[in-house]
Amino acid sequence: MSRFRRQLLFLCDAFLFAVAVAAYKFITVLLPYTATGAEENFWGNTALLYGCTVLAQLVFKTYDSLWRYAESREYLMLIASAFCGFTVYEAIARLSGIGVISFVLLAAIASLWILEMLVVRFGYRSYRAHVLRNRQTGTIPVAIIGAGAAGVQLLNEIQHNPNSRYRVQCFFDDDPAKVNKRIRGVPVSGTVSQSLPRMRAMDIHEAIFAIPSMDELHRKEILRQLTDRSIRVSTLPSTLELIDQKPIRQQLREVRIEDLLGRDAIQLDISAVAGLLSGRTVLVTGGGGSIGSELCRQIVKYHPKRLVIFDIYENNAYDIQQELLYQYGRDLPLSVEIGSVRDPRRLELLFDTYKPDVVFHAAAHKHVPPASKSLS
């Protein structure tokens, strides 16, 4: 059906023009005092009027518009093309000498026809939006933080995408002029600082941060405020990252740790790290713990001569050993030793056996507050 969309719209406009002319004739019959007295060559003039208007619409390419996505620009172009068509009709009719329809008659038919075209197109757009909303099953309620241009564009994409899993429940914005107002039927429910308690009250568990133009300092501050175990926050890239013109919905991403840092992320000097570790024996104490195991994962990427994992708890040491062997193969130069860093003899034996060039001391509880306060 979409292949013949232009033809169907053309026929629909022709039918609406006929309805407008018939309505005018019907009114003049019912109410004779409304007749303009310009009945001579009436049908020739109406045919010329229709032809000029259709030609103007073709020039303005109104039949190329996808009216399901139409905004104010498309409707203004439709009105402008009709106005130009009427102007061309006036010029041709006066120059050719065939006679001109009176201005009252012209205004009556033209106004009714334009109104009909606008109503049909707007009705079609509303129907499409209604159908799309009904097709969205199992949607997730979501709040948009930021009721600016990016937030409204995101709302538009969500509402017009039948595959979207989101249903926008509300906006939050710090602009007092927007609070307690509605944007395309969606309320602006409060300021950003009020968002967390109000989202909990509305049982909303997902939010999208949509203020890409905000400076990094305020952006990180607000994201830290929004970070809550009960709320899953996604964010849009910064304004510069939006230049590639991808649809906003495709650029949503989870909040990363870099978004919450109070500083810029530190970039490692890879060459310096490689120089420190490559071809050397590296010992990691507490290598089975959370910090030590991550150190081991990073160290093996730089091809050490041997990686020695030393931990007091054999289960953790075994887990990281098996993970690394599975990822890098059985030929990985890896040794696992069990013992305590508080045992001097065990440490002397360890150093005599492997003679490590680099030691990462992660066998400590200094990062755990209760343990750091209970040193013996």
VENMORA-V319337 format. One record per residue. RES is the residue in one letter. SS is DSSP state (A for helix, B for strand, O for the rest). D_LAST is the distance of its C-alpha to the last C-alpha in Angstrom with 1 decimal. Layout:
((RES & SS & D_LAST) (RES & SS & D_LAST))
This chain:
((M & O & 81.0) (S & A & 78.9) (R & A & 81.3) (F & A & 84.1) (R & A & 82.0) (R & A & 84.0) (Q & A & 87.3) (L & A & 86.4) (L & A & 85.3) (F & A & 88.6) (L & A & 90.6) (C & A & 88.7) (D & A & 89.5) (A & A & 93.1) (F & A & 93.3) (L & A & 91.7) (F & A & 94.3) (A & A & 97.0) (V & A & 95.5) (A & A & 95.5) (V & A & 99.1) (A & A & 100.1) (A & A & 98.4) (Y & A & 100.3) (K & A & 103.6) (F & A & 102.9) (I & A & 102.1) (T & A & 105.4) (V & A & 107.3) (L & A & 105.8) (L & O & 105.9) (P & A & 108.9) (Y & A & 108.3) (T & A & 105.2) (A & O & 107.1) (T & O & 107.1) (G & O & 110.6) (A & O & 109.5) (E & O & 110.3) (E & O & 112.3) (N & O & 110.6) (F & A & 107.6) (W & A & 106.4) (G & A & 106.8) (N & A & 104.7) (T & A & 101.9) (A & A & 101.8) (L & A & 101.6) (L & A & 98.9) (Y & A & 96.9) (G & A & 97.3) (C & A & 96.2) (T & A & 93.1) (V & A & 92.1) (L & A & 92.6) (A & A & 90.4) (Q & A & 87.7) (L & A & 87.9) (V & A & 87.7) (F & A & 84.6) (K & O & 83.1) (T & A & 82.4) (Y & A & 83.0) (D & A & 80.2) (S & O & 77.5) (L & O & 75.2) (W & A & 75.8) (R & A & 72.8) (Y & A & 70.6) (A & O & 73.1) (E & O & 72.0) (S & A & 74.2) (R & A & 75.3) (E & A & 77.0) (Y & A & 78.8) (L & A & 79.9) (M & A & 81.2) (L & A & 83.3) (I & A & 84.8) (A & A & 85.5) (S & A & 87.2) (A & A & 89.4) (F & A & 90.4) (C & A & 91.3) (G & A & 93.3) (F & A & 95.3) (T & A & 95.9) (V & A & 97.2) (Y & A & 99.5) (E & A & 101.0) (A & A & 101.7) (I & A & 103.3) (A & A & 105.3) (R & A & 106.8) (L & A & 107.6) (S & A & 109.1) (G & O & 111.3) (I & O & 110.6) (G & O & 109.7) (V & O & 106.4) (I & O & 104.9) (S & O & 104.7) (F & A & 101.4) (V & A & 101.0) (L & A & 101.5) (L & A & 99.2) (A & A & 96.4) (A & A & 96.8) (I & A & 96.5) (A & A & 93.8) (S & A & 91.6) (L & A & 91.8) (W & A & 91.1) (I & A & 88.1) (L & A & 86.8) (E & A & 87.3) (M & A & 85.5) (L & A & 82.5) (V & A & 82.3) (V & A & 82.5) (R & A & 79.8) (F & A & 77.4) (G & A & 78.1) (Y & A & 77.3) (R & A & 74.0) (S & A & 73.0) (Y & A & 74.0) (R & A & 71.9) (A & A & 68.8) (H & A & 69.4) (V & A & 69.7) (L & A & 66.5) (R & A & 64.6) (N & A & 66.0) (R & A & 64.9) (Q & O & 61.3) (T & O & 59.9) (G & O & 56.3) (T & O & 55.4) (I & B & 52.0) (P & B & 52.1) (V & B & 50.6) (A & B & 50.4) (I & B & 51.2) (I & B & 49.3) (G & O & 52.0) (A & O & 55.7) (G & O & 57.0) (A & A & 59.1) (A & A & 56.3) (G & A & 55.5) (V & A & 59.2) (Q & A & 59.8) (L & A & 56.9) (L & A & 58.4) (N & A & 61.7) (E & A & 60.4) (I & A & 58.6) (Q & A & 61.7) (H & O & 64.1) (N & O & 62.1) (P & O & 62.9) (N & O & 59.9) (S & O & 57.4) (R & O & 54.7) (Y & B & 54.2) (R & B & 56.0) (V & B & 55.4) (Q & B & 55.0) (C & B & 54.5) (F & B & 53.7) (F & B & 51.3) (D & O & 52.3) (D & O & 51.8) (D & O & 55.5) (P & O & 57.0) (A & O & 60.4) (K & O & 59.1) (V & O & 57.0) (N & O & 59.0) (K & O & 61.5) (R & B & 62.1) (I & B & 62.2) (R & O & 64.3) (G & O & 63.8) (V & B & 60.0) (P & B & 58.7) (V & B & 56.4) (S & O & 54.2) (G & O & 52.2) (T & O & 50.1) (V & A & 47.1) (S & A & 44.7) (Q & A & 46.4) (S & A & 46.1) (L & A & 42.9) (P & A & 43.9) (R & A & 47.5) (M & A & 46.7) (R & A & 44.7) (A & A & 47.6) (M & O & 50.0) (D & O & 47.9) (I & O & 47.6) (H & O & 44.7) (E & B & 45.7) (A & B & 46.4) (I & B & 47.9) (F & B & 47.2) (A & O & 50.6) (I & O & 50.5) (P & O & 50.7) (S & O & 52.0) (M & O & 49.1) (D & O & 47.1) (E & A & 43.7) (L & A & 41.7) (H & A & 43.3) (R & A & 43.3) (K & A & 39.6) (E & A & 39.1) (I & A & 41.4) (L & A & 39.9) (R & A & 36.5) (Q & A & 38.1) (L & A & 39.8) (T & O & 36.7) (D & B & 36.2) (R & O & 35.4) (S & O & 38.8) (I & B & 40.8) (R & B & 41.4) (V & B & 42.5) (S & B & 44.7) (T & B & 45.9) (L & O & 48.9) (P & O & 48.7) (S & O & 49.5) (T & O & 53.1) (L & A & 53.4) (E & A & 52.1) (L & A & 54.9) (I & A & 57.7) (D & A & 58.2) (Q & O & 59.9) (K & O & 58.4) (P & O & 58.6) (I & A & 55.8) (R & A & 54.8) (Q & A & 54.2) (Q & A & 51.7) (L & O & 49.3) (R & B & 45.8) (E & B & 42.4) (V & O & 40.2) (R & O & 38.1) (I & A & 34.7) (E & A & 36.7) (D & A & 38.6) (L & A & 35.6) (L & O & 34.0) (G & O & 34.6) (R & O & 35.7) (D & O & 37.7) (A & O & 36.2) (I & O & 35.1) (Q & O & 37.3) (L & O & 35.8) (D & O & 37.7) (I & A & 38.4) (S & A & 40.0) (A & A & 37.0) (V & A & 34.6) (A & A & 37.2) (G & A & 37.4) (L & A & 33.7) (L & A & 33.4) (S & O & 36.9) (G & O & 37.6) (R & O & 34.1) (T & B & 31.3) (V & B & 28.4) (L & B & 25.0) (V & B & 22.9) (T & B & 19.3) (G & O & 18.4) (G & O & 22.2) (G & O & 22.6) (G & O & 20.7) (S & A & 22.6) (I & A & 22.2) (G & A & 22.3) (S & A & 25.3) (E & A & 27.2) (L & A & 26.6) (C & A & 28.1) (R & A & 31.1) (Q & A & 31.8) (I & A & 31.4) (V & A & 33.9) (K & A & 36.5) (Y & A & 36.7) (H & O & 37.6) (P & O & 34.9) (K & O & 35.9) (R & B & 33.1) (L & B & 30.1) (V & B & 27.2) (I & B & 24.8) (F & B & 21.5) (D & B & 19.4) (I & O & 17.5) (Y & O & 19.7) (E & A & 23.3) (N & A & 25.0) (N & A & 24.0) (A & A & 24.8) (Y & A & 28.1) (D & A & 29.0) (I & A & 28.8) (Q & A & 30.5) (Q & A & 33.4) (E & A & 33.7) (L & A & 34.1) (L & A & 36.4) (Y & A & 38.5) (Q & A & 38.9) (Y & A & 39.5) (G & O & 40.9) (R & O & 40.1) (D & O & 40.8) (L & O & 37.7) (P & O & 35.8) (L & B & 32.5) (S & B & 30.0) (V & B & 27.1) (E & B & 24.5) (I & B & 21.8) (G & O & 18.5) (S & O & 14.9) (V & O & 14.0) (R & O & 11.3) (D & O & 14.5) (P & A & 16.4) (R & A & 19.6) (R & A & 19.8) (L & A & 19.5) (E & A & 22.1) (L & A & 24.4) (L & A & 24.0) (F & A & 24.9) (D & A & 27.7) (T & A & 29.2) (Y & A & 29.3) (K & O & 29.1) (P & O & 28.0) (D & O & 29.6) (V & B & 27.3) (V & B & 23.6) (F & B & 22.3) (H & B & 18.5) (A & O & 18.0) (A & O & 15.2) (A & O & 12.7) (H & O & 12.0) (K & O & 12.5) (H & O & 15.9) (V & O & 14.8) (P & A & 14.4) (P & A & 12.6) (A & A & 9.8) (S & A & 9.7) (K & O & 9.4) (S & O & 6.4) (L & O & 3.8) (S & O & 0.0))
